[in-house]
Amino acid sequence: MFSKSRLTLYGNLWLATLIVISSCMMATGARWSTTALLFVIGVAPFVVIRMIGFRPPPASVAQVLYDVEHPVDAKK
């Protein structure tokens, strides 16, 4: 998987590209609503990736079943 610094670099490049595209759209006379919609559509995947990217993976089925079948003793 990618390191945090590489993901940050890609994210910054992604946002910089969106800003350049939005600026070009405004320079050519596009409406603000069109530019904002394009920007939101472009940022949405990045936001989803950031939300789920750094979480630990969920427990596998085998790990969950093993924990249920072998409870931890309170005496230990």
Sequence and secondary structure as in RCSB ss.txt:
>XXXX:A:sequence
MFSKSRLTLYGNLWLATLIVISSCMMATGARWSTTALLFVIGVAPFVVIRMIGFRPPPASVAQVLYDVEHPVDAK
K
>XXXX:A:secstr
   HHHHHHHHHHHHHHHHHHHHHHHHTT  HHHHHHHHHHHHHHHHHHHHHHTS     HHHHHHHHHS   S 
 
